[in-house]
């Protein structure tokens, strides 16, 4: 398998302030805070493991 799937939900805040303090000189300030919750990560791997677990236990490999 090359990749996996997952469900994610994010929420956050971003604030940006840009201003010109004198001629030909500007200032930019950025603040960011976020939170991401990931669930249901790689269910296809869980199926693979459950499918082959009995065989691996039987032969000890």
C-alpha positions in Angstrom: 0.0 0.0 0.0 1.4 3.4 -0.9 -0.6 5.6 1.4 -3.5 5.8 3.8 -6.6 7.7 4.5 -7.7 9.6 7.5 -10.4 12.0 8.7 -9.4 15.4 10.0 -11.2 18.4 11.5 -9.5 21.7 12.0 -10.4 25.0 13.7 -8.3 28.1 14.3 -7.6 31.7 14.2 -5.3 33.8 12.0 -4.6 37.5 12.4 -2.5 39.7 10.1 -1.7 43.4 10.5 0.1 45.3 7.7 1.1 48.9 8.0 3.3 51.6 6.5 5.2 53.3 9.3 7.2 55.8 7.1 7.6 56.3 3.4 9.0 53.2 1.7 9.0 51.2 4.9 6.2 48.8 5.8 5.7 46.3 8.6 3.8 43.0 8.6 2.8 41.0 11.7 1.1 37.6 11.5 -0.3 35.4 14.3 -1.8 32.0 13.8 -3.2 29.4 16.2 -4.9 26.2 15.1 -5.9 22.8 16.3 -6.4 19.7 14.2 -8.0 16.4 15.3 -7.3 13.3 13.2 -9.4 10.2 13.5 -10.0 7.0 11.6 -6.3 6.8 10.6 -5.3 4.2 8.1 -8.3 1.8 8.4 -7.0 -0.2 5.4 -4.0 -1.2 7.4 -6.2 -2.4 10.3 -8.1 -4.6 7.8 -4.8 -6.0 6.4 -3.5 -6.8 9.9 -6.8 -8.4 11.0 -6.8 -10.5 7.9 -3.3 -11.9 8.4 -3.0 -12.0 12.2 -4.1 -15.6 12.5 -1.6 -16.8 10.0 1.3 -14.9 11.6 0.4 -16.3 15.0 0.1 -19.9 13.7 3.6 -19.8 12.1 5.3 -17.5 14.6 6.4 -15.0 11.9 
